[in-house]
Amino acid sequence: MRKGTMFFALTLAVMLAGCGGESMAQVENAGTAAQAGADALAKLEGTWGQDFSQTRPAPDPLPVSRIHRWEMIGPDKMRHFSERVFTDGTKSTEENQTDDYSGTPYPDGDEGETSIFRLIDSNTIQQIRTRDGQIARFLERVISDDGKTLTIRQVGVEADGKPRQIIQVYHKQE
């Protein structure tokens, strides 16, 4: 096994082990879990500016700014987009999508990709994206208790099979 692939497999195993393995329906106190999930979505809603000094690896080319915005558009659904502004003033909108937080897998991203979101607690949201039945990315969004800092950790495998690990830090803008 290649060193990068082994690192990815180990990192993913550790992150998934921390998940528990229970679905929201299996949580003993579903009412409390549902409220915690609703709290996490309420904290996530809004505009977040990326702090490149704490992001690893830093994007290349490094934009002047990058924001993510989430807004509730219905029960268990949020519209999500991000926008980057580059040094020459050009803007790039990406990830313009609807995220489904119902706990049900849904088609997401490129053809053959499926995502499922899990609301872990009042500060933590996890996403598992599969590509052709294999885990392609595990993403965890953790919002600080004061609701001002969002840390996104991702481990995954690119389409070419190369492992990828990213840590992004954002600060609430509104």
GUNU-399308 format. One record per atom (N, C-alpha, C, O, CB): residue in three letters; x, z, y. Coordinates in steps of 0.1 Angstrom, whole numbers, plus 5000, padded with zeros to 4 digits. Each point is the difference from the previous one (the first is absolute). Glycine has a CB too. Layout:
<torkes>
alaXZY;...
</torkes>
This chain:
<torkes>
met500950004988;met499150005012;met500950005012;met500950085001;met497250044987;arg501649795022;arg500850005012;arg499850125008;arg499050074999;arg500849685002;lys501350295007;lys500050125008;lys498750015009;lys499450105001;lys503149904998;gly497249895009;gly498950005009;gly498750024993;gly499150075004;gly502249785011;thr498550084973;thr498850014992;thr499850144995;thr498950065000;thr501349704994;met500950305001;met500050144995;met499650105011;met499250094998;met502549854985;phe498950045029;phe499650085012;phe498649995003;phe499350105002;phe503049885007;phe497149904991;phe498649985003;phe499150074990;phe499150075003;phe501549715007;ala499850204977;ala499250064989;ala500050155001;ala498950064998;ala501649744988;leu500650265017;leu500150145001;leu499250055012;leu499350104999;leu503049904990;thr497949945023;thr499350045012;thr498549994998;thr499350095004;thr502749835010;leu497549974980;leu498649984998;leu499550104990;leu498950065002;leu501349705002;ala500550274986;ala499650104990;ala499850145007;ala499050074997;ala502149804984;val499950175027;val499950135007;val498850005010;val499350105000;val503249924998;met497349875009;met498850005009;met498750014993;met499150075004;met502349795012;leu498550064973;leu498750004993;leu499850134993;leu498950054998;leu501349714998;ala500950314999;ala499850134994;ala499450105010;ala499350094996;ala502749864989;gly498450045028;gly499550095010;gly498549975003;gly499450085006;gly502949935003;cys497249884986;cys498649965003;cys499050084992;cys498950025003;cys501849755002;gly499850294984;gly499050064991;gly499649914989;gly500650004989;gly498650145030;gly499949774984;gly499549914990;gly498550014999;gly499449924993;gly502750104994;glu497450075020;glu498550025000;glu499549905011;glu500549985011;glu499650264981;ser498749705005;ser499349925010;ser499250105008;ser499850124996;ser500149674989;met499650165026;met499250095009;met498850054992;met499650125002;met501149755018;ala498750064971;ala498950044992;ala500450114990;ala499150084996;ala499949705006;gln502350234995;gln500450114991;gln500450125006;gln500350104994;gln500449724991;val499550185028;val500450125007;val498950114999;val498849975001;val502549895015;glu499150264980;glu499050114997;glu499150025012;glu498850014997;glu502950094988;asn498749915026;asn499150035012;asn499949875008;asn500749985010;asn499950274990;ala498549664995;ala499949875007;ala499650005014;ala500449925008;ala499049994970;gly499850195026;gly499550015014;gly501250035009;gly500149945011;gly497750144981;thr503050015004;thr501250045008;thr501049885001;thr500549975010;thr499250274984;ala500549694995;ala500849884999;ala499549895009;ala500849945007;ala499950124970;ala498049925022;ala499449905009;ala500250035015;ala500349915007;ala498050044974;gln501550175022;gln500250045014;gln501549985004;gln500249965011;gln497850214987;ala502949874994;ala501449985003;ala500349865002;ala500849965009;ala499850244977;gly498949715005;gly500249865002;gly499449955013;gly500749915007;gly499250064968;ala498950075028;ala499449965013;ala500950055012;ala500149935010;ala497650084980;asp502950115009;asp500950055010;asp501249915001;asp500449975011;asp498850274985;ala501449724993;ala501149915000;ala499749875007;ala500849955009;ala500150154970;leu498049845019;leu499649885006;leu499750025015;leu500449915008;leu498650014970;ala500450195026;ala499850035014;ala501350015007;ala500249965012;ala497750164983;lys503149954999;lys501350015006;lys500749875001;lys500849975010;lys499450264981;leu499649684999;leu500749875000;leu499449905011;leu500849925005;leu499750114970;glu498349995027;glu499349915010;glu500750005014;glu500350115005;glu497549924982;gly502549865018;gly500649995013;gly501249915000;gly500249924991;gly499050315014;thr501649785006;thr501249915002;thr501250084998;thr500150115006;thr498649745009;trp502350104977;trp501250074997;trp501249915004;trp500049884997;trp498950244984;gly502049935027;gly501249925003;gly501250044992;gly500350124997;gly498949875026;gln501549914972;gln501150024990;gln501350065008;gln500349955011;gln498849864974;asp501550285009;asp501250065005;asp501249944991;asp500250054989;asp498650175019;phe501849684998;phe501149934992;phe501250084998;phe500749984990;phe498549815020;ser501050324998;ser501250094997;ser499850084987;ser501050054995;ser499449965030;gln498450004970;gln499850074988;gln499649924988;gln499750054989;gln499650145025;thr500649684988;thr499649904990;thr501249954992;thr501049975006;thr497049965008;arg501950074973;arg501149964991;arg499449904990;arg499050044993;arg502250185010;pro499449674995;pro501049935009;pro499349965012;pro498849985001;pro502549954980;ala499550055030;ala499449955013;ala499749864998;ala500749924993;ala500750245020;pro497449794993;pro499749864999;pro501049915006;pro500750045010;pro496950034991;asp502649814994;asp500949905005;asp499349875001;asp499649944990;asp502450185001;pro497849835021;pro500550055013;pro499150125004;pro498950014997;pro501949765009;leu499950315002;leu499350125005;leu499149975012;leu500449955010;leu501650194983;pro496749885005;pro499049975011;pro500150105011;pro500650114998;pro497949784986;val501050085028;val499950105011;val499050114996;val500350115003;val500349715014;ser498350144977;ser499150104995;ser499249944989;ser499949884997;ser499950225026;arg499650004969;arg499049964990;arg499050114999;arg500350125000;arg501549764987;ile496950085013;ile498950094999;ile499249974987;ile500049894996;ile499950145029;his499550074970;his499049994989;his498750065006;his500150105007;his501749914974;arg497149935016;arg498750055004;arg499150004989;arg499849904993;arg500650025030;trp498950204975;trp499050014990;trp498750045007;trp500050085009;trp501749984973;glu497249885014;glu498750045005;glu498949994989;glu500049914992;glu500650015031;met498650194977;met498950004990;met499049895003;met499649985011;met500750274986;ile499349684992;ile499049905002;ile498850024990;ile499249914999;ile502649935008;gly498250274986;gly498950034991;gly500550114991;gly501150045000;gly498049725001;pro500050284990;pro500450114990;pro501249954992;pro499949904993;pro497750195006;asp503449995001;asp501249974991;asp500749875004;asp500849954992;asp498150184990;lys500949815030;lys500749885003;lys500650015014;lys499350055010;lys499149824976;met502850085015;met500750005013;met500649865003;met500549944990;met500050315008;arg499449715014;arg500749875004;arg501450055004;arg500150105006;arg497749785002;his503150044988;his501450035002;his500849885004;his499949904994;his500050284989;phe500849835028;phe500949905004;phe501350055007;phe500050125004;phe498049734999;ser503050074997;ser501250045007;ser500549895009;ser499749884997;ser501050274984;glu500049895030;glu500449905009;glu501550035004;glu500350125003;glu497349845006;arg503249944991;arg501450025005;arg500249925012;arg499549895002;arg501350144975;val500050035032;val500449935013;val501549984999;val500850104998;val497350005016;phe502449784988;phe501449974999;phe500750005013;phe499350005011;phe500349874968;thr501750135022;thr500850005012;thr499649895010;thr500250015012;thr501650104975;asp497849775007;asp499749895009;asp498550005005;asp499649915006;asp502149964981;gly497650245009;gly498650025005;gly499049954990;gly498850025002;gly502149975021;thr499549934967;thr499049954991;thr499450114991;thr500750114998;thr500549675001;lys497650204997;lys499350104992;lys499649944986;lys499849884999;lys499350235022;ser500949984969;ser499749964987;ser499050104994;ser500350124999;ser502049774998;thr496550065000;thr499050094994;thr500049974985;thr500149894995;thr498450115025;glu501650114972;glu500149994986;glu499150114993;glu499550095007;glu502849814995;glu497650094985;glu499250094992;glu498650025006;glu499550125000;glu502750004994;asn497249785011;asn498650015005;asn499150004987;asn499749894995;asn500949995027;gln499050244974;gln499350014988;gln499050125000;gln500050085009;gln501949824979;thr497350105002;thr499050114998;thr500550084988;thr500249954989;thr497949935021;asp502250254992;asp500450094989;asp498750074995;asp499250055008;asp503149995002;asp497649974977;asp498950064993;asp500550144994;asp500850004991;asp498149775004;tyr500550345010;tyr500550134996;tyr499050064990;tyr500050134998;tyr501149905024;ser498049894971;ser499050064991;ser500650044987;ser499350064992;ser499149795019;gly502950124986;gly500650034988;gly499849894989;gly500450024989;gly499250225016;thr499849654999;thr499849894991;thr501049895003;thr500349975011;thr497350084988;pro503149904990;pro500949895003;pro499349875006;pro498949984997;pro502550114983;tyr499449855029;tyr499449885006;tyr501149905003;tyr501250035001;tyr497050105010;pro501549734989;pro501049905003;pro500650035014;pro499350025009;pro499549814976;asp502550165015;asp500850035013;asp501249925000;asp500749984990;asp498350255011;gly501449725011;gly501349925001;gly499949874994;gly499049935001;gly502250284999;asp499849754993;asp500149874994;asp499249994988;asp499550104994;asp502849875015;glu497549904986;glu499249984988;glu500750084988;glu501250004998;glu498149775010;gly499850294984;gly500550084989;gly500350155004;gly500450074991;gly500549724999;glu499050245023;glu500350145004;glu498750085001;glu499049955005;glu503149975007;thr498050214984;thr498850095001;thr500650135005;thr501150044997;thr497649854984;ser500550185028;ser500350135005;ser499050104997;ser498849974998;ser502449925020;ile499250244981;ile499150114999;ile500650115009;ile501250034999;ile498049914977;phe499950125032;phe500450115009;phe499550134994;phe498950004994;phe501149855026;arg500850254981;arg499650134996;arg500250105011;arg501050005007;arg499749954970;leu498250125026;leu500150115011;leu500450134993;leu499250064994;leu499049825021;ile503050164987;ile500650114993;ile499650135006;ile499550094993;ile502449775000;asp498350165020;asp499650125007;asp499849965015;asp499949885003;asp501450274981;ser498549955024;ser499749975014;ser501149945008;ser499849965012;ser498750234987;asn502749794995;asn501149945007;asn500649884993;asn500849935005;asn499750295004;thr499049754978;thr500749914992;thr499149894994;thr499050034994;thr502650155000;ile498849705008;ile499349884994;ile501149924992;ile501149975005;ile497250025014;gln501349974969;gln500949924992;gln499349874996;gln498849994999;gln502250224992;gln499949695008;gln499649874996;gln500849954988;gln501350015001;gln497949945023;ile500249994966;ile500849944989;ile499549855000;ile498849974999;ile501450254987;arg500849695016;arg499749865000;arg500649944987;arg501250034997;arg498849965029;thr499249944967;thr500549934988;thr500049855002;thr499349955008;thr499850244978;arg501849755007;arg500249855000;arg500049964986;arg500950034992;arg500449975030;asp497649924974;asp499949954987;asp500150124990;asp500649994989;asp500449795018;gly498350334996;gly499950124991;gly501250095000;gly500050104993;gly498749754993;gln502450125021;gln501150095001;gln500150065014;gln499649945010;gln501649924973;ile499250275018;ile500150075013;ile501149935008;ile501149984996;ile498250244994;ala500349735022;ala500949935009;ala500450095011;ala501149985006;ala497849804988;arg500250315010;arg500350095011;arg499350134999;arg498850004997;arg501749805018;phe500150314988;phe499450135002;phe500350045014;phe501150005005;phe499250064971;leu498649975032;leu500150045014;leu499350135002;leu499050024994;leu501149745013;glu500650335000;glu499450135004;glu500150025015;glu501049995006;glu499650104971;arg498249935029;arg499950035014;arg499850155001;arg499050064995;arg500149715011;val501850305001;val499850145002;val499950035015;val500949965008;val500450094971;ile497750015026;ile499750035014;ile500450155002;ile499550094992;ile498649735010;ser502650215008;ser500450145003;ser498850085003;ser498949955003;ser503349975006;asp497950214989;asp498950095002;asp499449995014;asp498850025002;asp502250144981;asp499949825027;asp499549985014;asp499449875003;asp499549975011;asp502250204995;gly498449734984;gly499449875001;gly500749915009;gly499549895004;gly498450224993;lys503449925007;lys500749925009;lys501149914994;lys500549915007;lys499150275009;thr500849854972;thr501049924993;thr499549954987;thr499450074992;thr502450065019;leu498549744986;leu499649934987;leu501349964994;leu500749925006;leu497050015003;thr502550114979;thr501249954992;thr499549924988;thr499150044992;thr502350165015;ile499049674992;ile499649924989;ile501349974991;ile501049955005;ile497249945010;arg501650154973;arg501149984990;arg499549894990;arg498850014995;arg502050235007;gln500049664996;gln499749894990;gln501149984991;gln501250005003;gln497349895014;val501150094970;val500949954990;val499349884994;val498850014998;val502450224998;gly499649675001;gly499349884994;gly501049914995;gly501250025000;gly496950015015;val501349864980;val500849884995;val499649885007;val498849975000;val501550144977;glu500649825029;glu499749875007;glu499649904989;glu500250024988;glu501450035031;ala497849844986;ala499649894991;ala501249944992;ala499849964989;ala498449995027;asp503050064990;asp501249954993;asp500650114990;asp501049974994;asp499549885026;gly498850264979;gly500550114990;gly500950105006;gly500450094993;gly499349744990;lys500750165029;lys500950095006;lys499250135005;lys499049995005;lys502549825002;pro499150314990;pro499450125004;pro500150025015;pro500849955007;pro499750154971;arg498549985027;arg500050025015;arg499550145002;arg499050054994;arg500549705011;gln501150325004;gln499650135004;gln500150015016;gln501049965006;gln499850154972;ile498149935028;ile499950015014;ile499450135004;ile499150054994;ile500649705008;ile500850315009;ile499450115007;ile499849975014;ile500949965007;ile500250204977;gln497649855021;gln499749975013;gln499350125007;gln499350074993;gln500449695001;val500750265018;val499450125008;val499349945012;val500549925007;val501450244985;tyr496949905010;tyr499249955012;tyr499550135007;tyr499950114995;tyr499449684993;his500450195025;his499550105009;his498649965005;his499949885004;his502550205002;lys496750014994;lys498649975005;lys500149965015;lys500650075008;lys498350084975;gln500449745020;gln500049955014;gln498850045008;gln500149995012;gln501249824980;glu497750235001;glu498750045008;glu499550124994;glu498950055005;glu500649715001;
</torkes>
